Amino acid sequence: MEIEKRLIMVQNTYAASIAETVNNYEKLGALEAIVERRKERQVQTAPYLNQQLDIQSVEDVFYKLYEIYGCANWTVKKIEDGYIAMATSCKLCALTRKMGGANPCNGWCLDPMIAMLSCVSKIDSKQITVESTLMNDDCCKVSIDDRAER
């Protein structure tokens, strides 16, 4: 099997595994607590992830995670006061919906990305706003205000 096909198979299997896990946590009534616990840990693991993935900019967070996991199709635009990142499709959201509908966005995608963004850009996480997600809207949209950094 070609390397590219193997990578896609691994990405799909990984996304399906997370989708199943999220739906199981929801059914057990533990999803909210697990998401909070993961969020606490992600602040600690973000520097390591950024180093391992050679992430050096805001754009790198979105593009490298897409390249590795093949999940959300992020585009990033630099604007006057920061960045806007958008995704119009997400494999994890689609699979989670099919398997039960629990929301994987915060615990497995956005919270880790926000921690990584805060770490790489030295922007306080309060300056990063999730405006919409594909679980609730037609796109996932994240705004990053970097004015305090200048």
Contact map, one row per residue, 1 for C-alpha under 8 A:
111011000000000000000000000000000000000000000000000000000000000000000000000000000000000000000000000000000000000000000000000000000000000000000000000000
111111000000000000000000000000000000000000000000000000000000000000000000000000000000000000000000000000000000000000000000000000000000000000000000000000
111111100000000000000000000000000000000000000000000000000000000000000000000000000000000000000000000000000000000000000000000000000000000000000000000000
011111110000000000000000000000000000000000000000000000000000000000000000000000000000000000000000000000000000000000000000000000000000000000000000000000
111111111000000000000000000000000000000000000000000000000000000000000000000000000000000000000000000000000000000000000000000000000000000000000000000000
111111111100000000000000000000000000000000000000000000000000000000000000000000000000000000000000000000000000000000000000000000000000000000000000000000
001111111110000000000000000000000000000000000000000000000000000000000000000000000000000000000000000000000000000000000000000000000000000000000000000000
000111111111000000000000000000000000000000000000000000000000000000000100000000000000000000000000000000000000000000000000000000000000000000000000000000
000011111111100000000000000000000000000000000000000000000000000000000000000000000000000000000000000000000000000000000000000000000000000000000000000000
000001111111110000000000000000000000000000000000000000000000000000000000000000000000000000000000000000000000000000000000000000000000000000000000000000
000000111111111000000000000000000000000000000000000000000000000000011110000000000000000000000000000000000000000000000000000000000000000000000000000000
000000011111111100000000000000000000000000000000000000000000000000000000000000000000000000100000000000000000000000000000000000000000000000000000000000
000000001111111110000000000000000000000000000000000000000000000000000000000000000000000000000000000000000000000000000000000000000000000000000000000000
000000000111111111000000000000000000000000000000000000000000000000000000000000000000000000000000000000000000000000000000000000000000000000000000000000
000000000011111111100000000000000000000000000000000000000000000000000010000000000000000000110010000000000000000000000000000000000000000000000000000000
000000000001111111110000000000000000000000000000000000000000000000000000000000000000000000010011000000000000000000000000000000000000000000000000000000
000000000000111111111000000000000000000000000000000000000000000000000000000000000000000000000000000000000000000000000000000000000000000000000000000000
000000000000011111111100000000000000000000000000000000000000000000000000000000000000000000010000000000010001000000000000000000000000000000000000000000
000000000000001111111110000000000000000000000000000000000000000000000000000000000000000000011011001000010000000000000000000000000000000000000000000000
000000000000000111111111000000000000000000000000000000000000000000000000000000000000000000000001001000000000000000000000000000000000000000000000000000
000000000000000011111111100000000000000000000000000000000000000000000000000000000000000000000000000000000000000000000000000000000000000000000000000000
000000000000000001111111110000100000000000000000000000000000000000000000000000000000000000000001000001110000000000000000000000000000000000000000000000
000000000000000000111111111000000000000000000000000000000000000000000000000000000000000000000001001111100000000000000000000000000000000000000000000000
000000000000000000011111111100000000000000000000000000000000000000000000000000000000000000000000000000000000000000000000000000000000000000000000000000
000000000000000000001111111111100100000000000000000000000000000000000000000000000000000000000000000000000000000000000000000000000000000000000000000000
000000000000000000000111111111110000000000000000000000000000000000000000000000000000000000000000000001000000000000000000000000000000000000000000000000
000000000000000000000011111111000000000000000000000000000000000000000000000000000000000000000000000000000000000000000000000000000000000000000000000000
000000000000000000000001111111100000000000000000000000000000000000000000000000000000000000000000000000000000000000000000000000000000000000000000000000
000000000000000000000000111111110000000000000000000000000000000000000000000000000000000000000000000000000000000000000000000000000000000000000000000000
000000000000000000000000111111111100000000000000000000000000000000000000000000000000000000000000000000000000000000000000000000000000000000000000000000
000000000000000000000100110111111110000000000000000000000000000000000000000000000000000000000000000000000000000000000000000000000000000000000000000000
000000000000000000000000010011111111000000000000000000000000000000000000000000000000000000000000000000000000000000000000000000000000000000000000000000
000000000000000000000000000001111111100000000000000000000000000000000000000000000000000000000000000000000000000000000000000000000000000000000000000000
000000000000000000000000100001111111110000000000000000000000000000000000000000000000000000000000000000000010000000000000000000000000000000000000000000
000000000000000000000000000000111111111000000000000000000000000000000000000000000000000000000000000000000110000000000000000000000000000000000000000000
000000000000000000000000000000011111111100000000000000000000000000000000000000000000000000000000000000000010000000000000000000000000000000000000000000
000000000000000000000000000000001111111110000000000000000000000000000000000000000000000000000000000000000000000000000000000000000000000000000000000000
000000000000000000000000000000000111111111000000000000000000000000000000000000000000000000000000000000000010000000000000000000000000000000000000000000
000000000000000000000000000000000011111111100000000000000000000000000000000000000000000000000000000000000010001100000000000000000000000000000000000000
000000000000000000000000000000000001111111110000000000000000000000000000000000000000000000000000000000000000000000000000000000000000000000000000000000
000000000000000000000000000000000000111111111000000000000000000000000000000000000000000000000000000000000000000000000000000000000000000000000000000000
000000000000000000000000000000000000011111111100000000000000000000000000000000000000000000000000000000000000001100100000000000000000000000000000000000
000000000000000000000000000000000000001111111110000000000000000000000000000000000000000000000000000000000000000100110000000000000000000000000000000000
000000000000000000000000000000000000000111111110000000000000000000000000000000000000000000000000000000000000000000000000000000000000000000000000000000
000000000000000000000000000000000000000011111111100000000000000000000000000000000000000000000000000000000000000000000000000000000000000000000000000000
000000000000000000000000000000000000000001111111110000000000000000000000000000000000000000000000000000000000000100110010000000000000000000000000000000
000000000000000000000000000000000000000000111111111000000000000000000000000000000000000000000000000000000000000000010011000000000000000000000000000000
000000000000000000000000000000000000000000001111111100000000000000000000000000000000000000000000000000000000000000000000000000000000000000000000000000
000000000000000000000000000000000000000000001111111110000000000000000000000000000000000000000000000000000000000000010000000000000000000000000000000000
000000000000000000000000000000000000000000000111111111110000100000000000000000000000000000000000000000000000000000010001000000000000000000000000000000
000000000000000000000000000000000000000000000011111111100000000000000000000000000000000000000000000000000000000000000000000000000000000000000000000000
000000000000000000000000000000000000000000000001111111100000000000000000000000000000000000000000000000000000000000000000000000000000000000000000000000
000000000000000000000000000000000000000000000000111111100000000100000000000000000000000000000000000000000000000000000000000000000000000000000000000000
000000000000000000000000000000000000000000000000011111110000000000000000000000000000000000000000000000000000000000000000000000000000000000000000000000
000000000000000000000000000000000000000000000000011111111001100100000000000000000000000000000000000000000000000000000001000000000000000000000000000000
000000000000000000000000000000000000000000000000010001111101000000000000000000000000000000000000000000000000000000000001000000000000000000000000000000
000000000000000000000000000000000000000000000000000000111111100000000000000000000000000000000000000000000000000000001001100000000000000000000000000000
000000000000000000000000000000000000000000000000000000011111110000000000000000000000000000000000000000000000000000001001100000000000000000000000000000
000000000000000000000000000000000000000000000000000000001111111000000000000100000000000000000000000000000000000000000000000000000000000000000000000000
000000000000000000000000000000000000000000000000000000111111111110000000000000000000000000000000000000000000000000000000000000000000000000000000000000
000000000000000000000000000000000000000000000000010000101111111110000000000000000000000000000000000000000000000010011000000000000000000000000000000000
000000000000000000000000000000000000000000000000000000000111111111000000011100000000100000000000000000000000000010000000000000000000000000000000000000
000000000000000000000000000000000000000000000000000000000011111111100000011000000000000000000000000000000000000000000000000000000000000000000000000000
000000000000000000000000000000000000000000000000000010100001111111110000000000000000000000000000000000000000000000000000000000000000000000000000000000
000000000000000000000000000000000000000000000000000000000001111111111100000000000000000000000000000000000000000000000000000000000000000000000000000000
000000000000000000000000000000000000000000000000000000000000011111111111110000000000000000000000000000000000000000000000000000000000000000000000000000
000000000000000000000000000000000000000000000000000000000000001111111100000000000000000000000000000000000000000000000000000000000000000000000000000000
000000000010000000000000000000000000000000000000000000000000000111111100000000000000000000000000000000000000000000000000000000000000000000000000000000
000000000010000000000000000000000000000000000000000000000000000011111110000000000000000000000000000000000000000000000000000000000000000000000000000000
000000010010000000000000000000000000000000000000000000000000000011111111100000000000000000100000000000000000000000000000000000000000000000000000000000
000000000010001000000000000000000000000000000000000000000000000001001111100000000000000011110000000000000000000000000000000000000000000000000000000000
000000000000000000000000000000000000000000000000000000000000000001000111110000000000001111110000000000000000000000000000000000000000000000000000000000
000000000000000000000000000000000000000000000000000000000000000001000111111000000000011111000000000000000000000000000000000000000000000000000000000000
000000000000000000000000000000000000000000000000000000000000011001000001111100000000111100000000000000000000000000000000000000000000000000000000000000
000000000000000000000000000000000000000000000000000000000000011000000000111110000000111000000000000000000000000000000000000000000000000000000000000000
000000000000000000000000000000000000000000000000000000000010010000000000011111000011110000000000000000000000000000000000000000000000000000000000000000
000000000000000000000000000000000000000000000000000000000000000000000000001111100011100000000000000000000000000000000000000000000000000000000000000000
000000000000000000000000000000000000000000000000000000000000000000000000000111110111000000000000000000000000000000000000000000000000000000000000000000
000000000000000000000000000000000000000000000000000000000000000000000000000011111111000000000000000000000000000000000000000000000000000000000000000000
000000000000000000000000000000000000000000000000000000000000000000000000000001111110000000000000000000000000000000000000000000000000000000000000000000
000000000000000000000000000000000000000000000000000000000000000000000000000000111110000000000000000000000000000000000000000000000000000000000000111000
000000000000000000000000000000000000000000000000000000000000000000000000000001111111000000000000000000000000000000000000000000000000000000000011111000
000000000000000000000000000000000000000000000000000000000000000000000000000111111111100000000000000000000000000000000000000000000000000000000011110000
000000000000000000000000000000000000000000000000000000000000000000000000000111100111110000000000000000000000000000000000000000000000000000001111000000
000000000000000000000000000000000000000000000000000000000000010000000000011110000011111000000000000000000000000000000000000000000000000000001110000000
000000000000000000000000000000000000000000000000000000000000000000000000111100000001111100000000000000000000000000000000000000000000000000111100000000
000000000000000000000000000000000000000000000000000000000000000000000001111000000000111111000000000000000000000000000000000000000000000000111000000000
000000000000000000000000000000000000000000000000000000000000000000000001110000000000011111000000000000000000000000000000000000000000010001110000000000
000000000000000000000000000000000000000000000000000000000000000000000011100000000000001111100000000000000000000000000000000000000000010000100000000000
000000000000000000000000000000000000000000000000000000000000000000000011100000000000001111111100000000000000000000000000000000000000010000000000000000
000000000001001000000000000000000000000000000000000000000000000000000111000000000000000011111110000000000000000000000000000000000000000000000000000000
000000000000001101100000000000000000000000000000000000000000000000000011000000000000000001111111000000010000000000000000000000000000000000000000000000
000000000000000000100000000000000000000000000000000000000000000000000000000000000000000001111111100000111000000000000000000000000000011000000000000000
000000000000000000000000000000000000000000000000000000000000000000000000000000000000000001111111110000000000000000000000000000000000000000000000000000
000000000000001100100000000000000000000000000000000000000000000000000000000000000000000000111111111000000000000000000000000000000000000000000000000000
000000000000000100110110000000000000000000000000000000000000000000000000000000000000000000011111111111110000000000000000000000000000000000000000000000
000000000000000000000000000000000000000000000000000000000000000000000000000000000000000000001111111111000000000000000000000000000000000000000000000000
000000000000000000000000000000000000000000000000000000000000000000000000000000000000000000000111111110000000000000000000000000000000000000000000000000
000000000000000000110010000000000000000000000000000000000000000000000000000000000000000000000011111110000000000000000000000000000000000000000000000000
000000000000000000000010000000000000000000000000000000000000000000000000000000000000000000000001111111000000000000000000000000000000000000000000000000
000000000000000000000010000000000000000000000000000000000000000000000000000000000000000000000001111111100000000000000000000000000000000000000000000000
000000000000000000000110010000000000000000000000000000000000000000000000000000000000000000000001100111110000000000000000000000000000000000000000000000
000000000000000000000110000000000000000000000000000000000000000000000000000000000000000000001001000011111100000000000000000000000000001000000000000000
000000000000000001100100000000000000000000000000000000000000000000000000000000000000000000011001000001111111100000000000000000000000000000000000000000
000000000000000000000000000000000000000000000000000000000000000000000000000000000000000000001000000000111111111000000000000000000000101000000000000000
000000000000000000000000000000000010000000000000000000000000000000000000000000000000000000000000000000111111111100000000000000000000000000000000000000
000000000000000000000000000000000111011000000000000000000000000000000000000000000000000000000000000000011111111100000000000000000000000000000000000000
000000000000000001000000000000000000000000000000000000000000000000000000000000000000000000000000000000011111111100000000000000000000000000000000000000
000000000000000000000000000000000000000000000000000000000000000000000000000000000000000000000000000000011111111110000000000000000000000000000000000000
000000000000000000000000000000000000000000000000000000000000000000000000000000000000000000000000000000001111111111000000000000000100000000000000000000
000000000000000000000000000000000000001001000000000000000000000000000000000000000000000000000000000000001111111111100000000000000000000000000000000000
000000000000000000000000000000000000001001100100000000000000000000000000000000000000000000000000000000000111111111110000000000000000000000000000000000
000000000000000000000000000000000000000000000000000000000000110000000000000000000000000000000000000000000000111111111000000000000000000000000000000000
000000000000000000000000000000000000000000000000000000000000000000000000000000000000000000000000000000000000011111111100000010010000000000000000000000
000000000000000000000000000000000000000001100100000000000000000000000000000000000000000000000000000000000000001111111110000010000000000000000000000000
000000000000000000000000000000000000000000100110110000000000100000000000000000000000000000000000000000000000000111111111000000000000000000000000000000
000000000000000000000000000000000000000000000000000000001100100000000000000000000000000000000000000000000000000011111111111010000000000000000000000000
000000000000000000000000000000000000000000000000000000000000000000000000000000000000000000000000000000000000000001111111111110000000000000000000000000
000000000000000000000000000000000000000000000110000000000000000000000000000000000000000000000000000000000000000000111111111000000000000000000000000000
000000000000000000000000000000000000000000000010010000111100000000000000000000000000000000000000000000000000000000011111110000000000000000000000000000
000000000000000000000000000000000000000000000000000000001100000000000000000000000000000000000000000000000000000000001111111000000000000000000000000000
000000000000000000000000000000000000000000000000000000000000000000000000000000000000000000000000000000000000000000001111111100000000000000000000000010
000000000000000000000000000000000000000000000000000000000000000000000000000000000000000000000000000000000000000000001110111110100000000000000000110110
000000000000000000000000000000000000000000000000000000000000000000000000000000000000000000000000000000000000000000000100011111110000000000000000000000
000000000000000000000000000000000000000000000000000000000000000000000000000000000000000000000000000000000000000001101100001111110000000000000000000000
000000000000000000000000000000000000000000000000000000000000000000000000000000000000000000000000000000000000000000000000000111111000000000000000000000
000000000000000000000000000000000000000000000000000000000000000000000000000000000000000000000000000000000000000000000000001111111000000000000001110000
000000000000000000000000000000000000000000000000000000000000000000000000000000000000000000000000000000000000000001000000000111111100000000000111100000
000000000000000000000000000000000000000000000000000000000000000000000000000000000000000000000000000000000000000000000000000001111110000000000111000000
000000000000000000000000000000000000000000000000000000000000000000000000000000000000000000000000000000000000010000000000000000011111100000011110000000
000000000000000000000000000000000000000000000000000000000000000000000000000000000000000000000000000000000000000000000000000000001111100000011110000000
000000000000000000000000000000000000000000000000000000000000000000000000000000000000000000000000000000000000000000000000000000000111110110111100000000
000000000000000000000000000000000000000000000000000000000000000000000000000000000000000000000000000000001000000000000000000000000111111111111000000000
000000000000000000000000000000000000000000000000000000000000000000000000000000000000000111001000000000000000000000000000000000000001111111110000000000
000000000000000000000000000000000000000000000000000000000000000000000000000000000000000000001000000000101000000000000000000000000000111110000000000000
000000000000000000000000000000000000000000000000000000000000000000000000000000000000000000000000000000000000000000000000000000000001111111000000000000
000000000000000000000000000000000000000000000000000000000000000000000000000000000000000000000000000000000000000000000000000000000001111111110000000000
000000000000000000000000000000000000000000000000000000000000000000000000000000000000000100000000000000000000000000000000000000000000110111110000000000
000000000000000000000000000000000000000000000000000000000000000000000000000000000000011110000000000000000000000000000000000000000001110011111000000000
000000000000000000000000000000000000000000000000000000000000000000000000000000000000011100000000000000000000000000000000000000000111110011111100000000
000000000000000000000000000000000000000000000000000000000000000000000000000000000001111000000000000000000000000000000000000000000111100000111110000000
000000000000000000000000000000000000000000000000000000000000000000000000000000000001110000000000000000000000000000000000000000011111000000011111000000
000000000000000000000000000000000000000000000000000000000000000000000000000000000111100000000000000000000000000000000000000000011110000000001111100000
000000000000000000000000000000000000000000000000000000000000000000000000000000000111000000000000000000000000000000000000000000111000000000000111110000
000000000000000000000000000000000000000000000000000000000000000000000000000000001110000000000000000000000000000000000000001000110000000000000011111100
000000000000000000000000000000000000000000000000000000000000000000000000000000001110000000000000000000000000000000000000001000100000000000000001111111
000000000000000000000000000000000000000000000000000000000000000000000000000000001100000000000000000000000000000000000000000000000000000000000000111111
000000000000000000000000000000000000000000000000000000000000000000000000000000000000000000000000000000000000000000000000001000000000000000000000111111
000000000000000000000000000000000000000000000000000000000000000000000000000000000000000000000000000000000000000000000000011000000000000000000000011111
000000000000000000000000000000000000000000000000000000000000000000000000000000000000000000000000000000000000000000000000000000000000000000000000011111
